[in-house]
Amino acid sequence: MSDLEPKELVNAKESIEHGRFDDASQVLKDFGERKDLSHYEQVSYYILMGFLSDKLKDKETLLDYAEKAYQASQ
């Protein structure tokens, strides 16, 4: 993630990397409910949700978010 990332996404990524999955889940849930997301933020959100799903061993949800990220990036 770059310095241009919203702080919520940076915080969520750091939480995931440190095993604080509940924290990351709440931050991402709140972020995903925003109506003013840019295209880049939406794709980044999907990628982080997939990353979180992978850490939680939820392969079905991981695949769902991977597909959403792919579709949104086209």
N, C-alpha and C positions, 0 to 999 in steps of 0.2 A: 504494500500500500504506500502511496506517496504522501507527501506533505499536503497535497490538495484534498485528501480524503476527509470527509466529515469526521469529527472527533468521535461520534457514536460508533462508526465502523471501525475506527482504529481501536477504540476501547473494547469492542466486541471481539475483534481478532486477538488482542492481547489476553482477554479473558479466556478465550478458547485455548490459546497456547499454554495458559497456566492452569488449565483444568477447571476453571470456574464456569462450568457450563450453564448453571442456572442464571448467573449474572449475564452471560452472553445472550442467552435465550431471551431474557427480558429486554435487554437493550435492542436486540434485533427486532423483537416483536413491536416495540414502540416505534422504532425507525421505519419498519415496513408499513406501518399504518399512516405514515405521513402522506399527504396528497401532493406535495411539492417536490418529489424526487426527480432529479434529472435522469436521463437515460443511463448515464454512467453509474450513478448511485444505485439505480434499480438493478443493473447487472451485478455490481459489487455486492449488493444485498443478497441476491440469489446465490452468488458464489460463497459468501460467508455462511449462509444458511445450509448450503451443501456441505461445507467444511465442518460445521457444527454437527450436522446429521451423521457424517462419517465418524466423528469422534464418539458419538452416542450409539454407534453401530446400527443406525437406522438406514439400511441400504435403500429401502423403497423411497423414503423421503429424500435421501441423497440423490437418487436418480431423477426424482421429480424436479428438484431444484437445479440439477445439472441441465436438464432439458429446458427449463425456463430460462436459465442463463444463456444457453445456446440460442434459443429462439429470440430472446431479447437482443442478442448481439448481432443478429443478422440484419 
